[in-house]
C-alpha cells in the first residue's frame, strides 16, 4: 500500500500552535490518516480550486492538496471553520 508524505508549511506549523490540546491530538491523528488515504470518507474537493481538498476535524478544517505523482499531501491551511476560507 502506498504511503503519502504529509508536508506542513511553516505558516501551518505556526498556526496550529494556537489550537487547544484536545483538537491538536485529533488534528495530528487526521494528518497521519491522510498519509495512508488522502481521500478519506467525508473529504470534499473545494470549488474554485484546481486540486484543493478539505477534511473536518471538529470545528477545525484541514485544507490540503494531493500530488499523486510524487505521493505527497501538502497541507495549505489548518484553522477554525469560521476563518479557514478567508
HTML snippet that shows the backbone in 3Dmol.js (N, CA, C, O; Angstrom):
<script src="https://3Dmol.org/build/3Dmol-min.js"></script>
<div id="view" style="width:600px;height:400px;position:relative"></div>
<script>
const pdb = `
ATOM      1  N   UNK A   1       0.836  -1.188   0.000  1.00  0.00           N
ATOM      2  CA  UNK A   1       0.000   0.000   0.000  1.00  0.00           C
ATOM      3  C   UNK A   1       0.879   1.248   0.000  1.00  0.00           C
ATOM      4  O   UNK A   1       1.852   1.332   0.748  1.00  0.00           O
ATOM      5  N   UNK A   2       0.531   2.199  -0.833  1.00  0.00           N
ATOM      6  CA  UNK A   2       1.294   3.429  -0.942  1.00  0.00           C
ATOM      7  C   UNK A   2       1.079   4.302   0.289  1.00  0.00           C
ATOM      8  O   UNK A   2      -0.033   4.397   0.807  1.00  0.00           O
ATOM      9  N   UNK A   3       2.148   4.936   0.749  1.00  0.00           N
ATOM     10  CA  UNK A   3       2.023   5.885   1.850  1.00  0.00           C
ATOM     11  C   UNK A   3       2.477   7.251   1.356  1.00  0.00           C
ATOM     12  O   UNK A   3       3.557   7.395   0.782  1.00  0.00           O
ATOM     13  N   UNK A   4       1.641   8.241   1.589  1.00  0.00           N
ATOM     14  CA  UNK A   4       1.921   9.598   1.163  1.00  0.00           C
ATOM     15  C   UNK A   4       2.717  10.321   2.238  1.00  0.00           C
ATOM     16  O   UNK A   4       2.599  10.025   3.427  1.00  0.00           O
ATOM     17  N   UNK A   5       3.524  11.267   1.802  1.00  0.00           N
ATOM     18  CA  UNK A   5       4.270  12.116   2.727  1.00  0.00           C
ATOM     19  C   UNK A   5       3.434  13.367   2.970  1.00  0.00           C
ATOM     20  O   UNK A   5       3.010  14.023   2.019  1.00  0.00           O
ATOM     21  N   UNK A   6       3.193  13.701   4.231  1.00  0.00           N
ATOM     22  CA  UNK A   6       2.413  14.881   4.586  1.00  0.00           C
ATOM     23  C   UNK A   6       3.381  16.016   4.894  1.00  0.00           C
ATOM     24  O   UNK A   6       4.247  15.890   5.761  1.00  0.00           O
ATOM     25  N   UNK A   7       3.225  17.132   4.172  1.00  0.00           N
ATOM     26  CA  UNK A   7       4.105  18.293   4.331  1.00  0.00           C
ATOM     27  C   UNK A   7       3.303  19.448   4.901  1.00  0.00           C
ATOM     28  O   UNK A   7       2.259  19.818   4.363  1.00  0.00           O
ATOM     29  N   UNK A   8       3.800  20.019   6.000  1.00  0.00           N
ATOM     30  CA  UNK A   8       3.190  21.200   6.609  1.00  0.00           C
ATOM     31  C   UNK A   8       4.089  22.400   6.341  1.00  0.00           C
ATOM     32  O   UNK A   8       5.291  22.356   6.604  1.00  0.00           O
ATOM     33  N   UNK A   9       3.503  23.467   5.818  1.00  0.00           N
ATOM     34  CA  UNK A   9       4.297  24.673   5.588  1.00  0.00           C
ATOM     35  C   UNK A   9       4.618  25.328   6.928  1.00  0.00           C
ATOM     36  O   UNK A   9       4.012  24.993   7.946  1.00  0.00           O
ATOM     37  N   UNK A  10       5.571  26.261   6.929  1.00  0.00           N
ATOM     38  CA  UNK A  10       5.924  26.989   8.154  1.00  0.00           C
ATOM     39  C   UNK A  10       4.722  27.746   8.700  1.00  0.00           C
ATOM     40  O   UNK A  10       4.528  27.818   9.913  1.00  0.00           O
ATOM     41  N   UNK A  11       3.919  28.308   7.811  1.00  0.00           N
ATOM     42  CA  UNK A  11       2.730  29.054   8.212  1.00  0.00           C
ATOM     43  C   UNK A  11       1.744  28.148   8.951  1.00  0.00           C
ATOM     44  O   UNK A  11       1.162  28.548   9.959  1.00  0.00           O
ATOM     45  N   UNK A  12       1.563  26.938   8.450  1.00  0.00           N
ATOM     46  CA  UNK A  12       0.652  25.979   9.083  1.00  0.00           C
ATOM     47  C   UNK A  12       1.203  25.561  10.438  1.00  0.00           C
ATOM     48  O   UNK A  12       0.448  25.459  11.406  1.00  0.00           O
ATOM     49  N   UNK A  13       2.493  25.319  10.522  1.00  0.00           N
ATOM     50  CA  UNK A  13       3.092  24.905  11.781  1.00  0.00           C
ATOM     51  C   UNK A  13       2.921  25.984  12.849  1.00  0.00           C
ATOM     52  O   UNK A  13       2.706  25.666  14.018  1.00  0.00           O
ATOM     53  N   UNK A  14       3.015  27.253  12.459  1.00  0.00           N
ATOM     54  CA  UNK A  14       2.801  28.348  13.404  1.00  0.00           C
ATOM     55  C   UNK A  14       1.334  28.443  13.804  1.00  0.00           C
ATOM     56  O   UNK A  14       1.025  28.688  14.971  1.00  0.00           O
ATOM     57  N   UNK A  15       0.432  28.253  12.855  1.00  0.00           N
ATOM     58  CA  UNK A  15      -0.994  28.424  13.145  1.00  0.00           C
ATOM     59  C   UNK A  15      -1.535  27.338  14.071  1.00  0.00           C
ATOM     60  O   UNK A  15      -2.462  27.604  14.836  1.00  0.00           O
ATOM     61  N   UNK A  16      -0.988  26.130  14.029  1.00  0.00           N
ATOM     62  CA  UNK A  16      -1.522  25.075  14.895  1.00  0.00           C
ATOM     63  C   UNK A  16      -1.033  25.201  16.334  1.00  0.00           C
ATOM     64  O   UNK A  16      -1.506  24.478  17.211  1.00  0.00           O
ATOM     65  N   UNK A  17      -0.101  26.101  16.584  1.00  0.00           N
ATOM     66  CA  UNK A  17       0.336  26.336  17.962  1.00  0.00           C
ATOM     67  C   UNK A  17      -0.778  26.980  18.790  1.00  0.00           C
ATOM     68  O   UNK A  17      -0.770  26.895  20.018  1.00  0.00           O
ATOM     69  N   UNK A  18      -1.738  27.625  18.116  1.00  0.00           N
ATOM     70  CA  UNK A  18      -2.841  28.283  18.806  1.00  0.00           C
ATOM     71  C   UNK A  18      -4.022  27.358  19.049  1.00  0.00           C
ATOM     72  O   UNK A  18      -5.015  27.777  19.644  1.00  0.00           O
ATOM     73  N   UNK A  19      -3.941  26.127  18.608  1.00  0.00           N
ATOM     74  CA  UNK A  19      -5.036  25.165  18.737  1.00  0.00           C
ATOM     75  C   UNK A  19      -4.964  24.500  20.118  1.00  0.00           C
ATOM     76  O   UNK A  19      -3.879  24.199  20.614  1.00  0.00           O
ATOM     77  N   UNK A  20      -6.120  24.277  20.722  1.00  0.00           N
ATOM     78  CA  UNK A  20      -6.150  23.621  22.039  1.00  0.00           C
ATOM     79  C   UNK A  20      -5.607  22.195  21.935  1.00  0.00           C
ATOM     80  O   UNK A  20      -5.616  21.589  20.863  1.00  0.00           O
ATOM     81  N   UNK A  21      -5.139  21.679  23.054  1.00  0.00           N
ATOM     82  CA  UNK A  21      -4.515  20.350  23.063  1.00  0.00           C
ATOM     83  C   UNK A  21      -5.466  19.244  22.614  1.00  0.00           C
ATOM     84  O   UNK A  21      -5.054  18.303  21.937  1.00  0.00           O
ATOM     85  N   UNK A  22      -6.748  19.360  22.995  1.00  0.00           N
ATOM     86  CA  UNK A  22      -7.722  18.338  22.589  1.00  0.00           C
ATOM     87  C   UNK A  22      -7.823  18.237  21.079  1.00  0.00           C
ATOM     88  O   UNK A  22      -7.792  17.142  20.517  1.00  0.00           O
ATOM     89  N   UNK A  23      -7.945  19.388  20.421  1.00  0.00           N
ATOM     90  CA  UNK A  23      -8.051  19.387  18.959  1.00  0.00           C
ATOM     91  C   UNK A  23      -6.718  19.083  18.301  1.00  0.00           C
ATOM     92  O   UNK A  23      -6.678  18.497  17.220  1.00  0.00           O
ATOM     93  N   UNK A  24      -5.634  19.472  18.938  1.00  0.00           N
ATOM     94  CA  UNK A  24      -4.311  19.215  18.371  1.00  0.00           C
ATOM     95  C   UNK A  24      -4.066  17.714  18.219  1.00  0.00           C
ATOM     96  O   UNK A  24      -3.498  17.270  17.220  1.00  0.00           O
ATOM     97  N   UNK A  25      -4.491  16.948  19.201  1.00  0.00           N
ATOM     98  CA  UNK A  25      -4.352  15.487  19.135  1.00  0.00           C
ATOM     99  C   UNK A  25      -5.178  14.937  17.972  1.00  0.00           C
ATOM    100  O   UNK A  25      -4.709  14.078  17.225  1.00  0.00           O
ATOM    101  N   UNK A  26      -6.401  15.432  17.821  1.00  0.00           N
ATOM    102  CA  UNK A  26      -7.278  14.979  16.736  1.00  0.00           C
ATOM    103  C   UNK A  26      -6.723  15.373  15.373  1.00  0.00           C
ATOM    104  O   UNK A  26      -6.812  14.603  14.417  1.00  0.00           O
ATOM    105  N   UNK A  27      -6.147  16.576  15.282  1.00  0.00           N
ATOM    106  CA  UNK A  27      -5.566  17.039  14.010  1.00  0.00           C
ATOM    107  C   UNK A  27      -4.365  16.178  13.640  1.00  0.00           C
ATOM    108  O   UNK A  27      -4.226  15.788  12.481  1.00  0.00           O
ATOM    109  N   UNK A  28      -3.500  15.876  14.594  1.00  0.00           N
ATOM    110  CA  UNK A  28      -2.340  15.019  14.308  1.00  0.00           C
ATOM    111  C   UNK A  28      -2.781  13.624  13.869  1.00  0.00           C
ATOM    112  O   UNK A  28      -2.171  13.022  12.986  1.00  0.00           O
ATOM    113  N   UNK A  29      -3.840  13.117  14.489  1.00  0.00           N
ATOM    114  CA  UNK A  29      -4.352  11.804  14.092  1.00  0.00           C
ATOM    115  C   UNK A  29      -4.874  11.848  12.655  1.00  0.00           C
ATOM    116  O   UNK A  29      -4.610  10.936  11.871  1.00  0.00           O
ATOM    117  N   UNK A  30      -5.611  12.900  12.310  1.00  0.00           N
ATOM    118  CA  UNK A  30      -6.144  13.034  10.951  1.00  0.00           C
ATOM    119  C   UNK A  30      -5.015  13.177   9.931  1.00  0.00           C
ATOM    120  O   UNK A  30      -5.101  12.626   8.834  1.00  0.00           O
ATOM    121  N   UNK A  31      -3.957  13.912  10.282  1.00  0.00           N
ATOM    122  CA  UNK A  31      -2.817  14.055   9.377  1.00  0.00           C
ATOM    123  C   UNK A  31      -2.137  12.712   9.131  1.00  0.00           C
ATOM    124  O   UNK A  31      -1.723  12.423   8.009  1.00  0.00           O
ATOM    125  N   UNK A  32      -2.021  11.899  10.162  1.00  0.00           N
ATOM    126  CA  UNK A  32      -1.414  10.579   9.960  1.00  0.00           C
ATOM    127  C   UNK A  32      -2.311   9.684   9.109  1.00  0.00           C
ATOM    128  O   UNK A  32      -1.819   8.867   8.331  1.00  0.00           O
ATOM    129  N   UNK A  33      -3.627   9.838   9.255  1.00  0.00           N
ATOM    130  CA  UNK A  33      -4.550   9.075   8.401  1.00  0.00           C
ATOM    131  C   UNK A  33      -4.482   9.539   6.946  1.00  0.00           C
ATOM    132  O   UNK A  33      -4.641   8.734   6.029  1.00  0.00           O
ATOM    133  N   UNK A  34      -4.245  10.840   6.733  1.00  0.00           N
ATOM    134  CA  UNK A  34      -4.111  11.349   5.362  1.00  0.00           C
ATOM    135  C   UNK A  34      -2.896  10.744   4.665  1.00  0.00           C
ATOM    136  O   UNK A  34      -2.894  10.604   3.442  1.00  0.00           O
ATOM    137  N   UNK A  35      -1.877  10.389   5.417  1.00  0.00           N
ATOM    138  CA  UNK A  35      -0.708   9.768   4.795  1.00  0.00           C
ATOM    139  C   UNK A  35      -1.043   8.385   4.243  1.00  0.00           C
ATOM    140  O   UNK A  35      -0.406   7.915   3.300  1.00  0.00           O
ATOM    141  N   UNK A  36      -2.042   7.738   4.834  1.00  0.00           N
ATOM    142  CA  UNK A  36      -2.465   6.422   4.357  1.00  0.00           C
ATOM    143  C   UNK A  36      -3.531   6.504   3.279  1.00  0.00           C
ATOM    144  O   UNK A  36      -3.547   5.704   2.343  1.00  0.00           O
ATOM    145  N   UNK A  37      -4.440   7.498   3.422  1.00  0.00           N
ATOM    146  CA  UNK A  37      -5.521   7.672   2.458  1.00  0.00           C
ATOM    147  C   UNK A  37      -5.835   9.165   2.331  1.00  0.00           C
ATOM    148  O   UNK A  37      -6.553   9.709   3.170  1.00  0.00           O
ATOM    149  N   UNK A  38      -5.315   9.835   1.304  1.00  0.00           N
ATOM    150  CA  UNK A  38      -5.544  11.275   1.170  1.00  0.00           C
ATOM    151  C   UNK A  38      -6.969  11.637   0.744  1.00  0.00           C
ATOM    152  O   UNK A  38      -7.331  12.814   0.710  1.00  0.00           O
ATOM    153  N   UNK A  39      -7.761  10.640   0.424  1.00  0.00           N
ATOM    154  CA  UNK A  39      -9.168  10.877   0.049  1.00  0.00           C
ATOM    155  C   UNK A  39     -10.082  10.060   0.974  1.00  0.00           C
ATOM    156  O   UNK A  39     -10.754   9.131   0.526  1.00  0.00           O
ATOM    157  N   UNK A  40     -10.100  10.413   2.261  1.00  0.00           N
ATOM    158  CA  UNK A  40     -10.903   9.625   3.214  1.00  0.00           C
ATOM    159  C   UNK A  40     -12.387   9.901   3.045  1.00  0.00           C
ATOM    160  O   UNK A  40     -12.766  10.876   2.396  1.00  0.00           O
ATOM    161  N   UNK A  41     -13.230   9.057   3.619  1.00  0.00           N
ATOM    162  CA  UNK A  41     -14.667   9.347   3.593  1.00  0.00           C
ATOM    163  C   UNK A  41     -14.918  10.699   4.263  1.00  0.00           C
ATOM    164  O   UNK A  41     -14.404  10.969   5.348  1.00  0.00           O
ATOM    165  N   UNK A  42     -15.702  11.530   3.614  1.00  0.00           N
ATOM    166  CA  UNK A  42     -16.003  12.848   4.161  1.00  0.00           C
ATOM    167  C   UNK A  42     -15.129  13.963   3.631  1.00  0.00           C
ATOM    168  O   UNK A  42     -15.383  15.133   3.921  1.00  0.00           O
ATOM    169  N   UNK A  43     -14.091  13.627   2.849  1.00  0.00           N
ATOM    170  CA  UNK A  43     -13.274  14.704   2.285  1.00  0.00           C
ATOM    171  C   UNK A  43     -14.075  15.368   1.175  1.00  0.00           C
ATOM    172  O   UNK A  43     -14.917  14.733   0.539  1.00  0.00           O
ATOM    173  N   UNK A  44     -13.807  16.646   0.949  1.00  0.00           N
ATOM    174  CA  UNK A  44     -14.514  17.395  -0.097  1.00  0.00           C
ATOM    175  C   UNK A  44     -13.499  18.152  -0.927  1.00  0.00           C
ATOM    176  O   UNK A  44     -12.590  18.790  -0.396  1.00  0.00           O
ATOM    177  N   UNK A  45     -13.665  18.074  -2.232  1.00  0.00           N
ATOM    178  CA  UNK A  45     -12.865  18.865  -3.148  1.00  0.00           C
ATOM    179  C   UNK A  45     -13.442  20.274  -3.160  1.00  0.00           C
ATOM    180  O   UNK A  45     -14.650  20.444  -3.322  1.00  0.00           O
ATOM    181  N   UNK A  46     -12.597  21.284  -2.991  1.00  0.00           N
ATOM    182  CA  UNK A  46     -13.077  22.654  -2.903  1.00  0.00           C
ATOM    183  C   UNK A  46     -13.396  23.226  -4.278  1.00  0.00           C
ATOM    184  O   UNK A  46     -12.628  23.069  -5.227  1.00  0.00           O
ATOM    185  N   UNK A  47     -14.529  23.885  -4.365  1.00  0.00           N
ATOM    186  CA  UNK A  47     -14.964  24.523  -5.604  1.00  0.00           C
ATOM    187  C   UNK A  47     -14.115  25.767  -5.830  1.00  0.00           C
ATOM    188  O   UNK A  47     -13.831  26.503  -4.886  1.00  0.00           O
ATOM    189  N   UNK A  48     -13.716  26.002  -7.052  1.00  0.00           N
ATOM    190  CA  UNK A  48     -12.931  27.186  -7.382  1.00  0.00           C
ATOM    191  C   UNK A  48     -11.439  26.977  -7.236  1.00  0.00           C
ATOM    192  O   UNK A  48     -10.654  27.898  -7.462  1.00  0.00           O
ATOM    193  N   UNK A  49     -11.047  25.790  -6.864  1.00  0.00           N
ATOM    194  CA  UNK A  49      -9.633  25.472  -6.739  1.00  0.00           C
ATOM    195  C   UNK A  49      -9.338  24.259  -7.603  1.00  0.00           C
ATOM    196  O   UNK A  49     -10.168  23.361  -7.738  1.00  0.00           O
ATOM    197  N   UNK A  50      -8.182  24.242  -8.169  1.00  0.00           N
ATOM    198  CA  UNK A  50      -7.840  23.169  -9.102  1.00  0.00           C
ATOM    199  C   UNK A  50      -7.779  21.800  -8.420  1.00  0.00           C
ATOM    200  O   UNK A  50      -8.334  20.826  -8.928  1.00  0.00           O
ATOM    201  N   UNK A  51      -7.103  21.729  -7.265  1.00  0.00           N
ATOM    202  CA  UNK A  51      -6.984  20.422  -6.629  1.00  0.00           C
ATOM    203  C   UNK A  51      -6.964  20.483  -5.099  1.00  0.00           C
ATOM    204  O   UNK A  51      -6.449  19.565  -4.462  1.00  0.00           O
ATOM    205  N   UNK A  52      -7.507  21.535  -4.501  1.00  0.00           N
ATOM    206  CA  UNK A  52      -7.543  21.628  -3.037  1.00  0.00           C
ATOM    207  C   UNK A  52      -8.711  20.811  -2.480  1.00  0.00           C
ATOM    208  O   UNK A  52      -9.789  20.742  -3.071  1.00  0.00           O
ATOM    209  N   UNK A  53      -8.460  20.199  -1.330  1.00  0.00           N
ATOM    210  CA  UNK A  53      -9.460  19.390  -0.653  1.00  0.00           C
ATOM    211  C   UNK A  53      -9.521  19.824   0.808  1.00  0.00           C
ATOM    212  O   UNK A  53      -8.654  20.550   1.293  1.00  0.00           O
ATOM    213  N   UNK A  54     -10.572  19.359   1.504  1.00  0.00           N
ATOM    214  CA  UNK A  54     -10.659  19.657   2.922  1.00  0.00           C
ATOM    215  C   UNK A  54     -11.252  18.478   3.673  1.00  0.00           C
ATOM    216  O   UNK A  54     -12.071  17.722   3.149  1.00  0.00           O
ATOM    217  N   UNK A  55     -10.818  18.347   4.906  1.00  0.00           N
ATOM    218  CA  UNK A  55     -11.408  17.405   5.835  1.00  0.00           C
ATOM    219  C   UNK A  55     -11.749  18.159   7.111  1.00  0.00           C
ATOM    220  O   UNK A  55     -11.102  19.145   7.463  1.00  0.00           O
ATOM    221  N   UNK A  56     -12.774  17.675   7.793  1.00  0.00           N
ATOM    222  CA  UNK A  56     -13.221  18.288   9.037  1.00  0.00           C
ATOM    223  C   UNK A  56     -12.609  17.570  10.231  1.00  0.00           C
ATOM    224  O   UNK A  56     -12.505  16.344  10.262  1.00  0.00           O
ATOM    225  N   UNK A  57     -12.211  18.367  11.204  1.00  0.00           N
ATOM    226  CA  UNK A  57     -11.761  17.837  12.485  1.00  0.00           C
ATOM    227  C   UNK A  57     -12.462  18.679  13.542  1.00  0.00           C
ATOM    228  O   UNK A  57     -11.917  19.676  14.016  1.00  0.00           O
ATOM    229  N   UNK A  58     -13.671  18.272  13.908  1.00  0.00           N
ATOM    230  CA  UNK A  58     -14.472  19.071  14.833  1.00  0.00           C
ATOM    231  C   UNK A  58     -14.787  20.424  14.224  1.00  0.00           C
ATOM    232  O   UNK A  58     -15.361  20.503  13.137  1.00  0.00           O
ATOM    233  N   UNK A  59     -14.411  21.499  14.927  1.00  0.00           N
ATOM    234  CA  UNK A  59     -14.658  22.854  14.416  1.00  0.00           C
ATOM    235  C   UNK A  59     -13.495  23.361  13.570  1.00  0.00           C
ATOM    236  O   UNK A  59     -13.516  24.503  13.111  1.00  0.00           O
ATOM    237  N   UNK A  60     -12.493  22.535  13.361  1.00  0.00           N
ATOM    238  CA  UNK A  60     -11.339  22.916  12.543  1.00  0.00           C
ATOM    239  C   UNK A  60     -11.420  22.252  11.176  1.00  0.00           C
ATOM    240  O   UNK A  60     -12.060  21.214  11.008  1.00  0.00           O
ATOM    241  N   UNK A  61     -10.760  22.870  10.204  1.00  0.00           N
ATOM    242  CA  UNK A  61     -10.694  22.329   8.848  1.00  0.00           C
ATOM    243  C   UNK A  61      -9.226  22.227   8.429  1.00  0.00           C
ATOM    244  O   UNK A  61      -8.417  23.100   8.741  1.00  0.00           O
ATOM    245  N   UNK A  62      -8.905  21.164   7.729  1.00  0.00           N
ATOM    246  CA  UNK A  62      -7.575  20.982   7.148  1.00  0.00           C
ATOM    247  C   UNK A  62      -7.740  21.114   5.644  1.00  0.00           C
ATOM    248  O   UNK A  62      -8.448  20.326   5.017  1.00  0.00           O
ATOM    249  N   UNK A  63      -7.086  22.108   5.071  1.00  0.00           N
ATOM    250  CA  UNK A  63      -7.109  22.340   3.623  1.00  0.00           C
ATOM    251  C   UNK A  63      -5.779  21.829   3.070  1.00  0.00           C
ATOM    252  O   UNK A  63      -4.713  22.172   3.584  1.00  0.00           O
ATOM    253  N   UNK A  64      -5.847  21.014   2.027  1.00  0.00           N
ATOM    254  CA  UNK A  64      -4.627  20.408   1.505  1.00  0.00           C
ATOM    255  C   UNK A  64      -4.753  20.104   0.021  1.00  0.00           C
ATOM    256  O   UNK A  64      -5.849  20.097  -0.539  1.00  0.00           O
ATOM    257  N   UNK A  65      -3.610  19.854  -0.604  1.00  0.00           N
ATOM    258  CA  UNK A  65      -3.577  19.410  -1.993  1.00  0.00           C
ATOM    259  C   UNK A  65      -2.914  18.034  -2.043  1.00  0.00           C
ATOM    260  O   UNK A  65      -2.085  17.687  -1.201  1.00  0.00           O
ATOM    261  N   UNK A  66      -3.304  17.271  -3.047  1.00  0.00           N
ATOM    262  CA  UNK A  66      -2.777  15.919  -3.228  1.00  0.00           C
ATOM    263  C   UNK A  66      -1.956  15.896  -4.508  1.00  0.00           C
ATOM    264  O   UNK A  66      -2.416  16.327  -5.565  1.00  0.00           O
ATOM    265  N   UNK A  67      -0.746  15.393  -4.399  1.00  0.00           N
ATOM    266  CA  UNK A  67       0.111  15.213  -5.576  1.00  0.00           C
ATOM    267  C   UNK A  67       0.401  13.722  -5.699  1.00  0.00           C
ATOM    268  O   UNK A  67       1.353  13.202  -5.116  1.00  0.00           O
ATOM    269  N   UNK A  68      -0.452  13.047  -6.479  1.00  0.00           N
ATOM    270  CA  UNK A  68      -0.354  11.589  -6.605  1.00  0.00           C
ATOM    271  C   UNK A  68       0.939  11.141  -7.269  1.00  0.00           C
ATOM    272  O   UNK A  68       1.479  10.087  -6.934  1.00  0.00           O
ATOM    273  N   UNK A  69       1.435  11.933  -8.204  1.00  0.00           N
ATOM    274  CA  UNK A  69       2.626  11.512  -8.938  1.00  0.00           C
ATOM    275  C   UNK A  69       3.866  11.424  -8.054  1.00  0.00           C
ATOM    276  O   UNK A  69       4.781  10.657  -8.354  1.00  0.00           O
ATOM    277  N   UNK A  70       3.910  12.202  -6.960  1.00  0.00           N
ATOM    278  CA  UNK A  70       5.056  12.129  -6.049  1.00  0.00           C
ATOM    279  C   UNK A  70       4.650  11.694  -4.640  1.00  0.00           C
ATOM    280  O   UNK A  70       5.430  11.819  -3.696  1.00  0.00           O
ATOM    281  N   UNK A  71       3.424  11.184  -4.507  1.00  0.00           N
ATOM    282  CA  UNK A  71       2.893  10.673  -3.239  1.00  0.00           C
ATOM    283  C   UNK A  71       3.061  11.677  -2.102  1.00  0.00           C
ATOM    284  O   UNK A  71       3.664  11.376  -1.071  1.00  0.00           O
ATOM    285  N   UNK A  72       2.519  12.872  -2.309  1.00  0.00           N
ATOM    286  CA  UNK A  72       2.641  13.943  -1.325  1.00  0.00           C
ATOM    287  C   UNK A  72       1.294  14.579  -1.048  1.00  0.00           C
ATOM    288  O   UNK A  72       0.499  14.800  -1.961  1.00  0.00           O
ATOM    289  N   UNK A  73       1.042  14.872   0.223  1.00  0.00           N
ATOM    290  CA  UNK A  73      -0.109  15.664   0.660  1.00  0.00           C
ATOM    291  C   UNK A  73       0.470  16.933   1.259  1.00  0.00           C
ATOM    292  O   UNK A  73       1.170  16.885   2.270  1.00  0.00           O
ATOM    293  N   UNK A  74       0.181  18.071   0.636  1.00  0.00           N
ATOM    294  CA  UNK A  74       0.706  19.346   1.107  1.00  0.00           C
ATOM    295  C   UNK A  74      -0.413  20.105   1.823  1.00  0.00           C
ATOM    296  O   UNK A  74      -1.402  20.500   1.205  1.00  0.00           O
ATOM    297  N   UNK A  75      -0.248  20.301   3.123  1.00  0.00           N
ATOM    298  CA  UNK A  75      -1.251  20.997   3.920  1.00  0.00           C
ATOM    299  C   UNK A  75      -1.074  22.498   3.727  1.00  0.00           C
ATOM    300  O   UNK A  75      -0.006  23.051   3.990  1.00  0.00           O
ATOM    301  N   UNK A  76      -2.139  23.145   3.262  1.00  0.00           N
ATOM    302  CA  UNK A  76      -2.115  24.574   2.958  1.00  0.00           C
ATOM    303  C   UNK A  76      -2.522  25.401   4.164  1.00  0.00           C
ATOM    304  O   UNK A  76      -1.932  26.443   4.448  1.00  0.00           O
ATOM    305  N   UNK A  77      -3.560  24.912   4.886  1.00  0.00           N
ATOM    306  CA  UNK A  77      -4.080  25.703   5.985  1.00  0.00           C
ATOM    307  C   UNK A  77      -4.805  24.803   6.978  1.00  0.00           C
ATOM    308  O   UNK A  77      -5.481  23.850   6.590  1.00  0.00           O
ATOM    309  N   UNK A  78      -4.657  25.116   8.267  1.00  0.00           N
ATOM    310  CA  UNK A  78      -5.436  24.492   9.329  1.00  0.00           C
ATOM    311  C   UNK A  78      -5.957  25.634  10.185  1.00  0.00           C
ATOM    312  O   UNK A  78      -5.180  26.399  10.757  1.00  0.00           O
ATOM    313  N   UNK A  79      -7.272  25.744  10.269  1.00  0.00           N
ATOM    314  CA  UNK A  79      -7.844  26.856  11.026  1.00  0.00           C
ATOM    315  C   UNK A  79      -9.274  26.517  11.437  1.00  0.00           C
ATOM    316  O   UNK A  79      -9.851  25.520  11.003  1.00  0.00           O
ATOM    317  N   UNK A  80      -9.819  27.372  12.279  1.00  0.00           N
ATOM    318  CA  UNK A  80     -11.205  27.252  12.726  1.00  0.00           C
ATOM    319  C   UNK A  80     -12.118  27.393  11.511  1.00  0.00           C
ATOM    320  O   UNK A  80     -11.779  28.108  10.568  1.00  0.00           O
ATOM    321  N   UNK A  81     -13.245  26.737  11.518  1.00  0.00           N
ATOM    322  CA  UNK A  81     -14.139  26.719  10.359  1.00  0.00           C
ATOM    323  C   UNK A  81     -14.617  28.111   9.952  1.00  0.00           C
ATOM    324  O   UNK A  81     -14.938  28.328   8.783  1.00  0.00           O
ATOM    325  N   UNK A  82     -14.671  29.053  10.887  1.00  0.00           N
ATOM    326  CA  UNK A  82     -15.106  30.410  10.562  1.00  0.00           C
ATOM    327  C   UNK A  82     -14.044  31.237   9.884  1.00  0.00           C
ATOM    328  O   UNK A  82     -14.349  32.259   9.270  1.00  0.00           O
ATOM    329  N   UNK A  83     -12.790  30.808   9.987  1.00  0.00           N
ATOM    330  CA  UNK A  83     -11.679  31.604   9.443  1.00  0.00           C
ATOM    331  C   UNK A  83     -10.961  30.951   8.278  1.00  0.00           C
ATOM    332  O   UNK A  83     -10.231  31.627   7.553  1.00  0.00           O
ATOM    333  N   UNK A  84     -11.147  29.675   8.081  1.00  0.00           N
ATOM    334  CA  UNK A  84     -10.299  28.915   7.156  1.00  0.00           C
ATOM    335  C   UNK A  84     -10.486  29.306   5.695  1.00  0.00           C
ATOM    336  O   UNK A  84      -9.538  29.206   4.915  1.00  0.00           O
ATOM    337  N   UNK A  85     -11.672  29.746   5.303  1.00  0.00           N
ATOM    338  CA  UNK A  85     -11.923  30.018   3.886  1.00  0.00           C
ATOM    339  C   UNK A  85     -11.664  31.468   3.504  1.00  0.00           C
ATOM    340  O   UNK A  85     -11.903  31.848   2.357  1.00  0.00           O
ATOM    341  N   UNK A  86     -11.188  32.275   4.421  1.00  0.00           N
ATOM    342  CA  UNK A  86     -10.897  33.689   4.127  1.00  0.00           C
ATOM    343  C   UNK A  86      -9.581  33.866   3.453  1.00  0.00           C
ATOM    344  O   UNK A  86      -9.194  34.992   3.142  1.00  0.00           O
TER     345      UNK A  86
END
`;
const viewer = $3Dmol.createViewer("view");
viewer.addModel(pdb, "pdb");
viewer.setStyle({}, {cartoon: {color: "spectrum"}});
viewer.zoomTo();
viewer.render();
</script>
